[in-house]
Amino acid sequence: MIKKLQALKAKKGFTLVELVVVIAIIGVLAAILVPTMIGVVQDSRITSADSSASQIKTQTTTWLTNMDAAKKTLKSGTGEVSVTVSTSGGTTTWTTSGVGTFQAGTGTAATWSGGTDKNFDYCLYMADVLRDIKNATISITFKDGAVAGVGIVDGDNAYGGTMPAQADWDAGTFAFNTQDGGKAGIDNDGIVIGTNPKLQKS
């Protein structure tokens, strides 16, 4: 019994100095790794938003090509187009504003929204082919009847920031995060803006 007590007394715990050193090392590692991890998460969100913008551009181009083949070509008045995506009752609803009109053709008319045929109604078509995009603010810029560029803020229906406009797509740059010298893809409020084609920070 005495030997056991002596053995227990011989066992030592960490000294205060050792604990302070360990805590200091953990603090230094955290200071190095946390900003890196935040940057990785941001980059991942930007890449995801850019991918969504690419899908929207591809599908919008496909739809416009189909309209052109059906002799319902997009006419003049096609500057910047604002497209809002929202969900209601579990179904995805796309709405548009500030859009151009289409050349009159025979049969079903081509419309941005309000139609009944998803082959000729842009909003119905996009809701059908891009079901993963359920809640976003999207801006599409057209030039000469084609898609010049797409900007998207995913998951934010009430985005009040500035989206890329015609001059930005022409220049290939956008004023991302002008306040603190941040990276392309993040605005002044830290909100991710996906773009396609990819815009660099001006």
Backbone hydrogen bonds, N-H to C=O, Kabsch-Sander energy under -0.5 kcal/mol:
donor,donor_aa,acceptor,acceptor_aa,energy
5,L,1,M,-2.0
6,Q,2,I,-2.3
7,A,3,K,-2.2
8,L,4,K,-2.2
9,K,5,L,-2.2
10,A,6,Q,-1.7
11,K,7,A,-0.9
11,K,8,L,-0.5
19,L,15,T,-2.1
20,V,16,L,-2.3
21,V,17,V,-2.3
22,V,18,E,-2.3
23,I,19,L,-2.5
24,A,20,V,-2.3
25,I,21,V,-2.3
26,I,22,V,-2.4
27,G,23,I,-2.3
28,V,24,A,-2.2
29,L,25,I,-2.5
30,A,26,I,-2.5
31,A,27,G,-2.2
32,I,28,V,-1.5
33,L,29,L,-2.9
34,V,30,A,-2.6
36,T,32,I,-0.8
37,M,33,L,-2.7
38,I,34,V,-2.5
39,G,35,P,-2.2
40,V,36,T,-2.0
41,V,37,M,-2.3
42,Q,38,I,-2.4
43,D,39,G,-2.6
44,S,40,V,-2.1
45,R,41,V,-2.2
46,I,42,Q,-2.6
47,T,43,D,-2.5
48,S,44,S,-2.1
49,A,45,R,-2.3
50,D,46,I,-2.7
51,S,47,T,-2.0
52,S,48,S,-1.9
53,A,49,A,-2.3
54,S,50,D,-2.2
55,Q,51,S,-2.2
56,I,52,S,-2.4
57,K,53,A,-2.4
58,T,54,S,-2.6
59,Q,55,Q,-2.7
60,T,56,I,-2.5
61,T,57,K,-2.4
62,T,58,T,-2.2
63,W,59,Q,-2.4
64,L,60,T,-2.5
65,T,61,T,-2.3
66,N,62,T,-2.2
67,M,63,W,-2.2
68,D,64,L,-2.4
69,A,65,T,-2.4
70,A,66,N,-1.5
71,K,68,D,-1.6
72,K,67,M,-3.2
75,K,101,T,-3.3
79,G,77,G,-0.6
81,V,140,I,-3.6
82,S,97,S,-1.6
83,V,81,V,-0.6
83,V,138,I,-2.9
84,T,95,T,-2.2
85,V,136,A,-2.5
86,S,93,T,-2.4
88,S,91,T,-2.4
91,T,88,S,-1.7
93,T,86,S,-2.9
95,T,84,T,-2.6
97,S,82,S,-2.1
101,T,76,S,-0.8
103,Q,73,T,-3.1
111,T,120,F,-2.3
118,K,116,T,-0.6
120,F,117,D,-1.7
121,D,117,D,-1.5
122,Y,111,T,-2.5
122,Y,120,F,-0.6
123,C,112,W,-2.3
125,Y,121,D,-2.5
126,M,122,Y,-2.9
127,A,123,C,-2.2
128,D,124,L,-1.3
129,V,125,Y,-2.4
130,L,126,M,-2.4
133,I,130,L,-1.0
134,K,132,D,-1.0
136,A,85,V,-1.7
137,T,153,V,-2.3
138,I,83,V,-2.5
138,I,136,A,-0.5
139,S,151,G,-2.9
140,I,81,V,-3.3
141,T,149,G,-2.6
142,F,79,G,-1.3
143,K,146,A,-2.9
146,A,143,K,-1.6
148,A,141,T,-3.1
148,A,146,A,-0.6
149,G,141,T,-1.4
150,V,196,N,-2.4
151,G,139,S,-2.7
152,I,194,G,-2.4
153,V,137,T,-2.7
154,D,152,I,-0.6
155,G,135,N,-3.4
156,D,153,V,-0.9
159,Y,156,D,-0.9
168,D,165,A,-0.8
169,W,165,A,-1.9
170,D,166,Q,-2.4
171,A,167,A,-2.0
172,G,168,D,-2.1
173,T,168,D,-1.1
174,F,200,Q,-2.4
176,F,174,F,-2.3
181,G,177,N,-0.5
182,G,177,N,-1.1
186,I,183,K,-1.4
187,D,191,I,-2.5
190,G,187,D,-2.1
193,I,185,G,-2.4
194,G,152,I,-3.0
194,G,192,V,-0.5
196,N,150,V,-1.9
200,Q,172,G,-2.3
202,S,174,F,-2.4
